[in-house]
Amino acid sequence: MNSPEILYITCVIMFIGGLAILFTGKRRTPSEELHTVCHGIVPLIAACSYLAMATGQGSVLLHNEASPEGAQRVFYFARYIDWTFTTPLLLLTLSMTAMRHKEKRHGAITGAILADVLMIVTAFVFGASVVTWVKWAWFVISCLAFLGVYYVLWVPNMEVSATERDDVRTTYRRNASILSVVWLIYPIVLAVAPDGLGIIGDTASVLCIAVLDVIAKVIYGLMTIASDSKATERDLLDGATRATPVRRAV
């Protein structure tokens, strides 16, 4: 299987996954609707990105400074456009889960999203750079921005989540753990891919990123809206219980 085939297959998976989330997700409350729409649109954006890369419209050929004369590599710039839109949406819904019934810490949410965008933009420059020292300087900056995202997930968000209901607290910790692990693998793959050290080839790097994207966008999305649906059911049940007057014995 070559890179274009992997890209086309992933495009189809993303498209079907996005529709599945939108059609199975519920919209009984504003919060539930937000989760459904955000997690549904994420794979659809990714599907467009993969289609662009598969057809050659989302990639360019670049020459590496350290490569033999004439050697080139494929730079998939469309994936960075995808991540600029999709990862902030995932961060938004994750933060909303942490603060489900509490006052929203808008500063923490905004900080995480801005750090995330900075991380992706600098990662894009890393991949687009052909001068070795410049490339790795941008890689380091991108990783530092990534630490800012982790800080928000595991400090401010975790503090708020600790005061939430038991099911919400458990869901946030699980979701934050999954995204933290999956997202940590991305820079590792990019570092050893042709954009970085070139330890693995183009096909292997494309396959690794595709698998990570499917996990983070489709599998994680389906799992998250299922958890949010259960939490919403409990919210509605608690609300109905409080609204029902208790009859006193005469």
C-alpha positions as CSV (number, residue, x, y, z in Angstrom):
1,M,0.0,0.0,0.0
2,N,1.4,3.4,-1.0
3,S,0.9,6.8,0.5
4,P,-2.0,8.0,-1.9
5,E,-3.9,4.8,-1.1
6,I,-3.5,5.3,2.6
7,L,-4.7,9.0,2.2
8,Y,-7.8,8.0,0.2
9,I,-8.7,5.3,2.7
10,T,-8.3,7.6,5.6
11,C,-10.4,10.2,3.9
12,V,-13.3,7.8,3.6
13,I,-12.9,6.7,7.2
14,M,-13.0,10.3,8.3
15,F,-16.0,11.1,6.2
16,I,-18.0,8.1,7.5
17,G,-16.9,8.7,11.1
18,G,-17.9,12.4,11.0
19,L,-21.4,11.5,9.7
20,A,-21.7,8.7,12.2
21,I,-21.0,11.2,15.1
22,L,-23.4,13.8,13.7
23,F,-26.2,11.2,13.2
24,T,-25.8,9.3,16.5
25,G,-25.0,12.3,18.7
26,K,-27.9,13.9,20.6
27,R,-28.8,17.5,21.1
28,R,-31.1,17.6,24.1
29,T,-29.1,20.3,25.9
30,P,-26.8,23.1,24.6
31,S,-23.8,21.3,26.0
32,E,-24.7,18.0,24.4
33,E,-25.3,19.8,21.1
34,L,-21.9,21.5,21.3
35,H,-20.2,18.1,21.8
36,T,-22.0,16.5,18.9
37,V,-21.4,19.3,16.4
38,C,-17.7,19.8,17.4
39,H,-16.9,16.1,17.3
40,G,-18.8,15.6,14.2
41,I,-17.2,18.4,12.2
42,V,-13.7,17.4,13.3
43,P,-13.5,14.2,11.1
44,L,-15.2,16.0,8.2
45,I,-12.5,18.7,8.2
46,A,-9.9,15.9,8.3
47,A,-11.6,14.2,5.4
48,C,-11.1,17.3,3.3
49,S,-7.5,17.5,4.3
50,Y,-6.8,13.9,3.4
51,L,-8.6,14.3,0.1
52,A,-6.4,17.3,-0.7
53,M,-3.2,15.4,0.2
54,A,-4.3,12.3,-1.7
55,T,-4.9,14.3,-4.9
56,G,-1.6,16.3,-4.5
57,Q,-3.3,19.6,-3.8
58,G,-2.3,19.5,-0.1
59,S,1.4,18.7,-0.5
60,V,4.5,20.1,-2.2
61,L,8.0,18.8,-2.9
62,L,10.8,20.3,-0.9
63,H,14.6,19.8,-1.0
64,N,16.5,19.1,2.2
65,E,19.7,21.0,2.9
66,A,21.4,17.9,4.2
67,S,20.1,15.6,1.4
68,P,22.1,14.5,-1.6
69,E,21.8,16.9,-4.6
70,G,18.4,16.5,-6.2
71,A,16.8,14.6,-3.3
72,Q,13.4,15.8,-2.4
73,R,10.7,15.0,0.1
74,V,6.9,15.4,0.2
75,F,5.7,18.1,2.6
76,Y,2.0,17.5,3.5
77,F,1.0,21.1,4.5
78,A,-2.8,20.3,4.5
79,R,-2.5,18.3,7.7
80,Y,-1.4,21.4,9.5
81,I,-4.4,23.4,8.2
82,D,-6.5,20.5,9.5
83,W,-4.9,20.5,12.9
84,T,-5.3,24.3,13.2
85,F,-9.1,23.9,13.2
86,T,-9.6,20.4,14.7
87,T,-7.4,20.4,17.7
88,P,-8.8,23.6,19.2
89,L,-12.3,22.1,18.8
90,L,-11.1,19.0,20.7
91,L,-9.6,21.2,23.4
92,L,-12.8,23.2,23.7
93,T,-15.0,20.1,24.3
94,L,-12.4,18.6,26.6
95,S,-12.3,21.8,28.7
96,M,-16.1,22.0,28.7
97,T,-16.2,18.4,30.1
98,A,-13.9,19.4,32.9
99,M,-16.1,22.4,33.8
100,R,-19.4,20.8,33.0
101,H,-21.3,22.2,36.0
102,K,-18.9,24.8,37.2
103,E,-18.1,28.3,36.2
104,K,-16.1,28.3,33.0
105,R,-12.5,29.4,33.2
106,H,-12.3,31.2,29.9
107,G,-8.7,32.3,30.5
108,A,-7.6,28.7,30.8
109,I,-9.6,27.6,27.8
110,T,-8.3,30.5,25.6
111,G,-4.8,29.9,26.8
112,A,-4.9,26.2,25.8
113,I,-6.3,27.0,22.4
114,L,-3.8,29.8,21.7
115,A,-0.9,27.5,22.8
116,D,-2.2,24.8,20.6
117,V,-2.4,27.1,17.6
118,L,1.1,28.3,18.3
119,M,2.3,24.7,18.5
120,I,0.8,23.8,15.1
121,V,2.0,27.0,13.3
122,T,5.5,26.5,14.5
123,A,5.3,22.8,13.7
124,F,4.3,23.8,10.2
125,V,7.4,26.0,9.9
126,F,9.5,23.1,11.2
127,G,8.1,20.8,8.4
128,A,8.5,23.5,5.7
129,S,12.1,24.4,6.7
130,V,15.0,23.1,4.6
131,V,17.8,24.5,6.7
132,T,18.7,22.0,9.4
133,W,19.3,24.3,12.4
134,V,16.3,26.5,11.5
135,K,14.1,23.4,11.3
136,W,15.0,22.1,14.7
137,A,14.8,25.5,16.3
138,W,11.1,25.6,15.3
139,F,10.7,22.1,16.5
140,V,11.8,23.1,20.0
141,I,9.6,26.1,20.0
142,S,6.6,23.9,19.0
143,C,7.3,21.5,21.8
144,L,7.5,24.3,24.3
145,A,4.1,25.5,23.2
146,F,2.8,21.9,23.5
147,L,3.9,22.0,27.2
148,G,1.5,25.0,27.6
149,V,-1.4,22.8,26.3
150,Y,-0.5,20.0,28.7
151,Y,-0.3,22.5,31.6
152,V,-3.9,23.7,31.1
153,L,-5.1,20.1,30.7
154,W,-3.5,18.8,33.9
155,V,-3.5,21.8,36.2
156,P,-6.4,24.3,35.8
157,N,-8.7,21.9,34.1
158,M,-7.9,19.1,36.6
159,E,-8.5,21.5,39.5
160,V,-12.0,22.3,38.3
161,S,-12.7,18.7,37.4
162,A,-11.8,17.5,40.9
163,T,-14.8,19.5,42.2
164,E,-17.2,17.9,39.7
165,R,-19.6,15.0,40.0
166,D,-17.9,11.5,40.0
167,D,-18.9,10.5,36.5
168,V,-17.8,13.8,35.0
169,R,-14.5,13.7,36.9
170,T,-13.8,10.1,35.7
171,T,-14.7,11.0,32.1
172,Y,-12.4,14.1,32.0
173,R,-9.4,12.2,33.4
174,R,-9.9,9.4,30.8
175,N,-10.4,11.8,27.9
176,A,-7.4,14.0,28.9
177,S,-5.2,10.9,29.3
178,I,-6.2,9.5,25.9
179,L,-5.6,12.8,24.0
180,S,-2.4,13.5,26.0
181,V,-0.9,10.1,25.0
182,V,-2.0,10.2,21.4
183,W,-0.9,13.8,20.9
184,L,2.5,13.1,22.4
185,I,3.1,10.5,19.6
186,Y,2.6,13.1,16.8
187,P,5.9,15.1,17.4
188,I,7.8,11.8,17.8
189,V,6.5,10.7,14.4
190,L,7.2,14.0,12.8
191,A,10.7,14.1,14.2
192,V,11.7,10.7,12.6
193,A,9.7,11.3,9.4
194,P,11.1,12.7,6.2
195,D,10.2,16.2,7.5
196,G,12.7,15.6,10.4
197,L,15.5,13.0,10.7
198,G,14.2,10.8,7.8
199,I,14.5,7.6,9.9
200,I,11.2,6.3,8.5
201,G,10.0,6.7,4.9
202,D,7.1,8.7,3.5
203,T,4.6,5.8,3.5
204,A,5.3,4.7,7.1
205,S,5.0,8.3,8.4
206,V,1.8,8.9,6.5
207,L,0.4,5.6,7.9
208,C,1.4,6.5,11.5
209,I,-0.2,10.0,11.3
210,A,-3.3,8.5,9.7
211,V,-3.8,6.0,12.5
212,L,-3.3,8.7,15.1
213,D,-5.8,11.0,13.3
214,V,-8.4,8.2,13.2
215,I,-8.0,7.5,16.9
216,A,-8.0,11.2,18.0
217,K,-10.9,12.3,15.7
218,V,-13.2,9.3,15.0
219,I,-12.7,6.8,17.8
220,Y,-12.2,9.4,20.5
221,G,-15.2,11.4,19.1
222,L,-17.6,8.5,19.2
223,M,-16.4,7.5,22.7
224,T,-16.8,11.1,23.9
225,I,-20.3,11.8,22.7
226,A,-21.4,8.4,24.2
227,S,-20.0,9.5,27.6
228,D,-21.5,13.0,27.2
229,S,-24.9,11.4,26.4
230,K,-24.7,9.4,29.7
231,A,-23.8,12.5,31.6
232,T,-26.6,14.5,30.0
233,E,-29.1,11.7,30.9
234,R,-28.0,12.0,34.5
235,D,-28.3,15.8,34.4
236,L,-31.8,15.6,33.0
237,L,-32.8,12.9,35.6
238,D,-31.4,15.0,38.5
239,G,-33.2,18.1,37.1
240,A,-36.5,16.2,36.9
241,T,-36.0,14.8,40.4
242,R,-35.5,18.3,41.9
243,A,-38.4,19.6,39.9
244,T,-40.8,17.0,41.2
245,P,-42.4,18.1,44.5
246,V,-42.2,15.7,47.4
247,R,-45.6,14.7,48.9
248,R,-45.8,14.9,52.6
249,A,-47.8,12.4,54.6
250,V,-51.0,13.8,56.1
